[in-house]
Amino acid sequence: MSITLITGASRGVGEALAWKLASEGHTVAALARSEDKLQELAGRAQAEELPGTIIACPVDLRDPAVVSECVNSLEEKGPIEVLINNAAVVQNIPFAEQSLERLDAIVDSNLKGTMYCTHAVLQHMIPRKAGRIVNISSVAGVRGIAGQASYCASKHGMVGFADALTQELVPHNIQVATICPGAIDTPLWDPEKNPYPGDISKTIQPSEIVNLVCYLLTQPDHSIFKRIVMFPTNEWH
């Protein structure tokens, strides 16, 4: 039994991706901070008798020791064949007005959390000389966006990290792909706390990212999809 580990799996793209892969018969480790939402997702998958399984993994990505413990525990159940770094925190606010606490939350979750989880998984993938890593970054990882300075810093970091990491991992037969989408219609865009500056109905749907990830996971080992940048039509820049 191989395992697909998805971070940020309690809502949005991560939840949709966990459900899709479990529906196709995969064993999915769904990682997020919200234990209640993860348990509800895993229970629903069991109740609907999906061909695969969703394992709830309530973990704070900002804690490297806990991340490592979770990964090692999963490896006892089966090899982690795929890691999908999807967890994200975002805030639209001028940088000078952003609290340092929120700045830390964005960088620690988006960038350091990705690095912690990847580091833990690679301790097992490298000896096996097998594995796939898909990073869900953002167009904020390839350009600057006013009001999202900390988010851009974290997502640019993800892109640079992946570019360097890929070169290290090619000899070990481990693929790294990075997806940089524009706005996606997910709960990250809270109408009260973090509204999308436009028509949310015209943004990318989670199912589009899910289908793209599934496509990448079916491609042969000798092809590397370094970076895919995509926009909704109302946001091209």
Secondary structure, 3 states (H helix, E strand, C coil): CCEEEEECCCCHHHHHHHHHHHHCCCEEEEEECCHHHHHHHHHHHHHCCCCCEEEEEECCCCCHHHHHHHHHHHHCCCCEEEEEECCCCCCCCCHHHCCHHHHHHHHHHHHHHHHHHHHHHHHHHHHHCCEEEEEECCHHHCCCCCCCHHHHHHHHHHHHHHHHHHHHHHHHCEEEEEEEECCECCCCCCCCCCCCCCCHHHCECHHHHHHHHHHHHCCCCCCCCCEEEECCHHHCC
